[in-house]
Amino acid sequence: METNIINMTFTHGLSVNEILSGIFGSISLTAWICLLLPQLITNYKAQSAEGLSMLFLAVWLFGDIANLSGALVTGLAPTATALAGYFCISDIILITQSLYYNIVNARRTRKARQRTRSTQSQASEDEPLLQPRRRSSSGLPGSHRRHSIHHSDSGFAPIKRIVTGEDDTPDSNPWFHNTLSVVAIWIVGAAGWFVSYKVGAWDKPDAPEEPTTETPIAILGLVLGYASAVCYLCARVPQIIKNYREKSCEGLALLFFLLSLTGNLTYGLSVFTYSPEPEYIIKAIPWLLGSLGTIVEDCIIFYQFRIYSGNRAAKRNVTEEAT
């Protein structure tokens, strides 16, 4: 491995820091590409995005927009700029899906309430006629339908629970399964960088520009970078509060946050290792705060997954008994 890096340095004029930055950036890009899949699948299976805080997604999007603007203005590493653009696309996809399910479910709830009021009104008028039939629970409207839906979903339940980190069966370890997925992301990401290197995507330009921190453009980039860092640090707070109030992480995909942790960690390492120059490190401080700082909040969410997992199991048992 060390010999290969030395050969790359002499062949393409890349420094060791630039090589490491490229590898970390490629791993981060792979993590962010796959980031949406667990949560999108969770939302699709549940036909709901109730577990997600919309304020969390909105602040996250604002942070990514500021991040992209600052990266373009400041001239960060190419991988950092590419990732910033992809972040915005990812946010829009997830927000669009969440808004769709929220609107559809809100309409269904209103219609269900209207039907319930109509049914109750009609039942009160016909109370003597319907009294004998209400002694049996088998005739309750929707009881057979709920049972059939629960039965039909049972075939997909193991896959859904593994993807969302909610598999509580004795012979399953969702944390282990998801960790294997994260390891695969590291391997695929690193391999992807070496493939791009072989095809010449990392040939070094002749005269790279290094904007100074005193120019108005550089100052604007730093302001945008700090704005994105503040948004990132604040974005997860509404989600943490929502989980705490509901004492549940139901509707959230564990792998979603594991990939977010991986993406933030390697993204920060990509920026940090791109150049050892103090001037560049100063430029990169807001991006380092935005990526590495959110790792602490991700760890809080992981803790919530652990302590609230029993609540999910109990709620699922109550639902099964009711059906």
C-alpha positions as CSV (number, residue, x, y, z in Angstrom):
1,M,0.0,0.0,0.0
2,E,2.8,2.4,0.9
3,T,4.7,1.6,-2.3
4,N,1.6,2.3,-4.4
5,I,1.1,5.7,-2.7
6,I,4.7,6.6,-3.4
7,N,4.3,5.6,-7.0
8,M,1.2,7.7,-7.4
9,T,3.0,10.7,-5.9
10,F,5.8,10.5,-8.4
11,T,3.7,9.5,-11.4
12,H,0.9,12.1,-11.1
13,G,2.5,14.7,-8.9
14,L,0.0,14.1,-6.1
15,S,1.0,14.5,-2.5
16,V,0.2,11.9,0.2
17,N,-2.3,14.4,1.7
18,E,-4.1,14.8,-1.6
19,I,-4.2,11.0,-2.1
20,L,-5.6,10.5,1.4
21,S,-8.1,13.4,0.8
22,G,-9.2,11.7,-2.4
23,I,-9.7,8.3,-0.7
24,F,-11.6,9.8,2.2
25,G,-13.7,11.9,-0.1
26,S,-14.6,8.9,-2.2
27,I,-15.6,6.9,0.8
28,S,-17.7,9.9,2.0
29,L,-19.3,10.2,-1.5
30,T,-20.2,6.5,-1.4
31,A,-21.8,6.8,2.0
32,W,-23.8,9.9,1.0
33,I,-25.0,8.2,-2.2
34,C,-26.3,5.2,-0.2
35,L,-27.5,7.4,2.7
36,L,-31.0,7.9,1.5
37,L,-31.8,4.3,0.7
38,P,-32.5,3.0,4.2
39,Q,-34.7,6.0,5.1
40,L,-36.5,6.0,1.8
41,I,-37.3,2.3,2.1
42,T,-38.5,2.8,5.7
43,N,-40.8,5.6,4.7
44,Y,-42.1,3.7,1.7
45,K,-42.8,0.5,3.7
46,A,-44.6,2.5,6.4
47,Q,-46.2,4.8,3.8
48,S,-45.3,7.6,6.3
49,A,-42.6,10.0,7.3
50,E,-43.9,10.6,10.7
51,G,-40.7,9.5,12.4
52,L,-38.7,12.3,10.8
53,S,-38.7,15.9,12.0
54,M,-39.4,18.2,9.1
55,L,-37.6,21.0,10.9
56,F,-34.5,18.7,11.0
57,L,-34.7,18.2,7.2
58,A,-35.3,21.9,6.6
59,V,-32.4,23.2,8.6
60,W,-30.2,20.4,7.1
61,L,-31.1,21.7,3.6
62,F,-30.2,25.3,4.5
63,G,-26.9,24.1,5.9
64,D,-26.1,22.2,2.7
65,I,-27.0,25.2,0.5
66,A,-24.6,27.3,2.5
67,N,-22.1,24.6,2.4
68,L,-22.2,24.3,-1.4
69,S,-22.0,28.1,-1.8
70,G,-19.0,28.4,0.6
71,A,-17.2,25.5,-1.0
72,L,-17.5,27.1,-4.5
73,V,-16.4,30.5,-3.3
74,T,-13.5,29.3,-1.1
75,G,-12.1,26.7,-3.5
76,L,-12.2,23.6,-1.3
77,A,-11.1,20.2,-2.3
78,P,-12.9,18.9,-5.4
79,T,-14.4,16.0,-3.5
80,A,-15.7,18.4,-0.9
81,T,-17.4,20.6,-3.5
82,A,-18.9,17.6,-5.3
83,L,-20.2,16.2,-2.0
84,A,-21.7,19.6,-1.1
85,G,-23.7,19.6,-4.3
86,Y,-24.9,16.0,-3.9
87,F,-26.0,16.8,-0.3
88,C,-28.5,19.4,-1.7
89,I,-29.9,16.9,-4.2
90,S,-30.3,14.2,-1.5
91,D,-32.1,16.6,0.8
92,I,-34.6,17.6,-1.8
93,I,-35.4,14.0,-2.6
94,L,-36.0,13.1,1.1
95,I,-37.9,16.2,1.8
96,T,-40.1,15.7,-1.2
97,Q,-41.0,12.2,-0.2
98,S,-41.7,13.2,3.4
99,L,-43.9,16.1,2.3
100,Y,-45.8,13.7,0.0
101,Y,-46.5,11.2,2.7
102,N,-47.4,13.9,5.3
103,I,-49.9,15.5,2.9
104,V,-51.5,12.2,1.8
105,N,-51.7,10.9,5.4
106,A,-53.2,14.2,6.6
107,R,-56.0,13.9,3.9
108,R,-56.6,10.3,4.9
109,T,-56.9,11.2,8.6
110,R,-59.4,13.9,7.8
111,K,-61.5,11.6,5.7
112,A,-61.3,8.8,8.4
113,R,-62.5,11.3,11.1
114,Q,-65.4,12.4,8.9
115,R,-66.4,8.7,8.3
116,T,-66.1,8.0,12.0
117,R,-68.4,10.9,12.9
118,S,-70.9,9.8,10.3
119,T,-70.8,6.2,11.6
120,Q,-71.2,7.3,15.2
121,S,-74.1,9.5,14.3
122,Q,-75.9,6.7,12.4
123,A,-75.1,4.2,15.1
124,S,-76.7,6.4,17.8
125,E,-79.9,6.5,15.8
126,D,-80.0,2.7,15.2
127,E,-78.8,1.7,18.7
128,P,-81.6,-0.8,19.6
129,L,-81.2,-2.6,16.3
130,L,-77.4,-2.9,16.4
131,Q,-77.2,-3.8,20.1
132,P,-77.1,-7.6,19.8
133,R,-74.4,-7.6,17.1
134,R,-72.0,-5.5,19.2
135,R,-71.5,-8.3,21.7
136,S,-69.1,-10.0,19.3
137,S,-65.8,-8.5,18.6
138,S,-65.5,-10.5,15.3
139,G,-68.0,-8.1,13.7
140,L,-66.0,-4.9,14.4
141,P,-65.4,-3.0,11.2
142,G,-61.9,-3.4,9.9
143,S,-60.9,-6.1,12.3
144,H,-60.4,-8.7,9.6
145,R,-58.8,-6.2,7.3
146,R,-56.2,-5.2,10.0
147,H,-55.5,-8.9,10.6
148,S,-55.0,-9.6,6.9
149,I,-52.8,-6.6,6.4
150,H,-50.6,-7.6,9.4
151,H,-50.4,-11.2,8.0
152,S,-49.5,-10.0,4.5
153,D,-46.8,-7.7,5.8
154,S,-45.2,-10.5,7.8
155,G,-43.2,-11.7,4.8
156,F,-41.5,-8.3,4.4
157,A,-41.1,-7.7,8.2
158,P,-37.6,-9.3,8.6
159,I,-36.2,-7.3,5.7
160,K,-37.8,-4.1,6.9
161,R,-36.6,-4.6,10.4
162,I,-33.0,-5.3,9.3
163,V,-32.9,-2.2,7.1
164,T,-34.5,0.1,9.7
165,G,-32.5,-1.3,12.6
166,E,-35.7,-2.5,14.4
167,D,-35.1,-6.3,14.2
168,D,-35.5,-7.5,17.8
169,T,-35.7,-11.2,17.1
170,P,-33.3,-13.3,19.2
171,D,-31.3,-14.6,16.3
172,S,-30.7,-11.2,14.7
173,N,-28.2,-8.5,15.4
174,P,-29.2,-5.3,13.5
175,W,-26.2,-3.4,14.8
176,F,-23.8,-6.1,13.4
177,H,-25.6,-6.2,10.1
178,N,-25.5,-2.4,9.7
179,T,-21.8,-2.3,10.7
180,L,-21.1,-4.8,7.9
181,S,-22.9,-2.4,5.5
182,V,-20.7,0.5,6.7
183,V,-17.5,-1.6,6.2
184,A,-18.7,-2.4,2.7
185,I,-19.0,1.4,2.1
186,W,-15.4,1.9,3.1
187,I,-14.2,-0.8,0.8
188,V,-16.3,0.3,-2.2
189,G,-15.4,4.0,-1.6
190,A,-11.6,3.3,-1.5
191,A,-11.8,1.0,-4.5
192,G,-13.7,3.7,-6.4
193,W,-10.9,6.2,-5.8
194,F,-8.2,3.8,-7.1
195,V,-10.3,3.2,-10.2
196,S,-10.7,6.9,-10.9
197,Y,-6.9,7.3,-10.3
198,K,-6.2,4.6,-12.9
199,V,-8.3,6.4,-15.5
200,G,-6.4,9.6,-14.9
201,A,-9.1,11.5,-13.1
202,W,-6.6,12.8,-10.5
203,D,-4.0,14.2,-12.8
204,K,-2.7,17.3,-11.0
205,P,-3.2,20.7,-12.8
206,D,-0.3,22.9,-13.5
207,A,-1.0,25.9,-11.3
208,P,-3.7,25.5,-8.7
209,E,-5.1,28.7,-7.2
210,E,-5.0,29.2,-3.5
211,P,-7.2,32.2,-2.5
212,T,-6.1,34.0,0.6
213,T,-8.2,34.6,3.6
214,E,-8.0,38.4,3.3
215,T,-9.9,38.7,0.0
216,P,-13.6,39.5,0.1
217,I,-14.4,36.3,-1.7
218,A,-12.5,34.2,0.9
219,I,-14.2,36.1,3.7
220,L,-17.6,35.4,2.1
221,G,-16.7,31.8,1.8
222,L,-15.8,31.6,5.5
223,V,-19.1,33.3,6.5
224,L,-21.1,30.8,4.4
225,G,-19.0,27.9,5.9
226,Y,-19.7,29.0,9.4
227,A,-23.4,29.5,8.6
228,S,-23.5,25.9,7.3
229,A,-21.7,24.6,10.4
230,V,-24.3,26.3,12.6
231,C,-27.2,24.8,10.6
232,Y,-25.6,21.3,10.8
233,L,-25.1,21.6,14.5
234,C,-28.7,22.8,15.1
235,A,-30.4,20.5,12.5
236,R,-30.4,17.3,14.6
237,V,-31.7,19.0,17.8
238,P,-35.3,18.9,16.7
239,Q,-35.0,15.2,15.8
240,I,-33.4,14.5,19.2
241,I,-36.2,16.4,21.0
242,K,-38.9,14.6,18.9
243,N,-37.4,11.2,19.8
244,Y,-37.2,12.2,23.5
245,R,-40.8,13.4,23.7
246,E,-42.2,10.3,21.9
247,K,-39.8,8.0,23.7
248,S,-39.3,6.3,20.4
249,C,-37.2,6.2,17.3
250,E,-39.8,4.3,15.3
251,G,-39.8,5.4,11.7
252,L,-36.1,6.2,11.7
253,A,-33.6,4.0,9.9
254,L,-30.6,3.1,12.0
255,L,-28.4,2.6,8.9
256,F,-29.4,6.2,7.8
257,F,-27.6,7.7,10.8
258,L,-24.7,5.2,10.6
259,L,-24.1,6.2,7.0
260,S,-24.4,9.9,8.0
261,L,-21.8,9.3,10.7
262,T,-19.5,7.7,8.2
263,G,-20.1,10.4,5.6
264,N,-19.4,13.2,8.1
265,L,-16.3,11.6,9.5
266,T,-14.7,10.9,6.1
267,Y,-15.8,14.2,4.7
268,G,-14.0,16.0,7.6
269,L,-11.0,13.9,7.1
270,S,-11.0,14.7,3.3
271,V,-11.0,18.4,4.0
272,F,-8.5,18.1,6.8
273,T,-5.9,16.0,4.9
274,Y,-6.2,17.9,1.6
275,S,-3.5,20.4,2.7
276,P,-1.4,20.7,5.9
277,E,-0.9,24.5,5.3
278,P,-2.3,26.6,8.3
279,E,-4.0,28.9,5.8
280,Y,-6.0,26.1,4.3
281,I,-6.8,24.7,7.7
282,I,-8.2,28.1,8.8
283,K,-10.4,28.1,5.7
284,A,-11.6,24.6,6.4
285,I,-12.5,25.2,10.1
286,P,-16.2,25.7,9.5
287,W,-16.5,22.6,7.3
288,L,-14.6,20.6,10.0
289,L,-17.0,21.9,12.7
290,G,-20.0,21.2,10.5
291,S,-19.0,17.6,9.7
292,L,-17.2,16.4,12.8
293,G,-19.4,18.4,15.2
294,T,-22.6,16.5,14.1
295,I,-20.9,13.2,15.0
296,V,-21.6,14.0,18.7
297,E,-25.3,14.5,17.9
298,D,-25.4,11.3,15.9
299,C,-24.0,9.4,18.9
300,I,-26.9,10.9,21.0
301,I,-29.4,9.5,18.4
302,F,-27.6,6.1,18.6
303,Y,-28.1,6.1,22.3
304,Q,-31.8,6.9,21.8
305,F,-32.0,3.9,19.5
306,R,-30.7,1.7,22.2
307,I,-32.8,3.0,25.2
308,Y,-36.0,3.2,23.2
309,S,-35.7,-0.1,21.4
310,G,-37.6,-1.8,24.2
311,N,-40.5,0.7,23.7
312,R,-40.7,-0.3,20.0
313,A,-40.9,-4.0,20.9
314,A,-43.6,-3.4,23.6
315,K,-45.6,-1.3,21.2
316,R,-45.3,-4.0,18.5
317,N,-46.5,-6.7,21.0
318,V,-49.5,-4.6,22.0
319,T,-50.4,-4.1,18.3
320,E,-50.2,-7.9,17.6
321,E,-52.4,-8.6,20.6
322,A,-54.9,-6.0,19.5
323,T,-55.1,-7.5,16.0
